[in-house]
């Protein structure tokens, strides 16, 4: 798929702009135009970016932006791996919902996710 199509899809799916995050969200490093493999993680660390490049990823998506880390941004650019920051609240709400649903199924509990916007 096209890199920009992926970035638009994530923006729409996650609605990250709904919550003012502490760092910018969206496409941070352009990288390759075509994306066939993507890596996701929870941090914009150098280790994740290097692992994404070593795994042959064309793009990576995390909850946070590499913008605060010059070395992360440079390594992402040099490797040609596109970088999409999808927002803390936007990405993390899926994980806690899935955990709550899993616990409900496993233990016969009632589960309700309460979406309270948080910028961190």
C-alpha positions in Angstrom: 0.0 0.0 0.0 1.0 3.6 -0.3 2.7 5.1 2.7 0.5 8.2 2.7 -2.6 5.9 2.5 -1.4 4.1 5.6 -0.9 7.4 7.4 -4.3 8.6 6.5 -5.9 5.3 7.5 -4.2 5.4 10.9 -5.2 9.1 11.4 -8.9 8.2 10.7 -9.0 4.9 12.6 -7.3 6.2 15.7 -8.7 9.7 15.6 -5.5 10.8 17.4 -6.2 14.5 16.8 -9.2 14.2 19.2 -6.8 14.3 22.1 -4.1 16.9 22.3 -1.0 14.8 22.8 2.3 16.0 24.3 4.1 15.4 21.0 3.1 15.7 17.3 1.2 12.7 15.7 1.0 11.5 12.2 3.7 10.8 9.6 7.0 11.9 11.1 9.6 10.5 8.7 8.5 9.9 5.1 10.7 6.9 4.3 9.7 4.6 1.5 6.6 5.4 -0.6 5.4 1.8 -0.8 4.7 -0.2 2.4 4.5 -4.0 2.4 5.7 -4.7 6.0 5.1 -2.6 9.2 6.5 -2.9 12.7 4.6 -1.5 15.7 5.9 -0.7 19.1 5.4 1.5 22.1 8.4 3.8 21.9 10.4 5.7 19.3 13.6 4.3 20.7 16.7 3.8 18.6 16.5 0.1 19.4 13.0 -0.2 17.9 13.9 1.7 14.7 17.0 -0.4 14.2 15.0 -3.6 14.8 12.4 -2.4 12.3 15.1 -1.8 9.7 16.7 -5.2 10.4 13.3 -6.9 10.1 12.9 -5.4 6.6 10.0 -3.1 7.6 9.0 -0.3 5.3 7.2 1.5 8.0 6.8 1.6 11.8 4.1 2.9 14.0 4.3 3.8 17.7 2.4 5.7 20.2 5.1 8.4 20.4 7.0 10.6 18.0 10.8 10.3 17.3 10.8 14.1 17.2 12.2 14.5 20.7 15.1 12.2 19.8 17.4 13.5 17.1 19.1 10.1 16.9 15.8 8.2 16.4 14.8 10.6 13.6 18.1 10.4 11.9 18.3 6.6 12.0 14.7 6.3 10.7 15.6 8.6 7.8 18.8 6.9 7.0 17.2 3.4 7.0 14.4 4.6 4.7 11.7 3.3 7.2 8.7 5.5 7.3 7.7 6.5 10.8 4.1 7.2 11.9 3.4 8.5 15.5 -0.2 7.4 16.2 -0.7 9.0 19.6 -0.5 7.6 23.1 -4.2 7.7 24.0 -5.2 6.7 20.4 -3.1 3.5 20.4 -3.2 2.5 24.0 -7.0 2.5 24.3 -7.1 -0.5 22.0 -4.8 -2.5 24.3 -6.7 -1.9 27.5 -10.0 -2.7 25.8 -8.6 -6.0 24.5 -7.2 -6.8 28.0 -10.6 -6.0 29.6 -12.4 -8.2 27.0 -10.0 -11.0 27.5 -10.4 -10.9 31.3 -14.2 -10.8 30.9 -14.2 -13.9 28.6 -11.7 -15.8 30.8 -13.2 -15.2 34.2 -16.9 -14.5 33.3 -16.6 -10.8 34.4 -18.5 -7.8 33.1 -16.3 -5.4 31.3 -16.9 -1.8 30.3 -14.3 0.5 28.7 -14.5 4.1 29.8 -12.7 6.4 27.3 -11.3 9.4 29.1 -9.0 11.5 27.0 -5.4 11.7 28.3 -2.5 13.5 26.6 0.2 11.1 28.1 
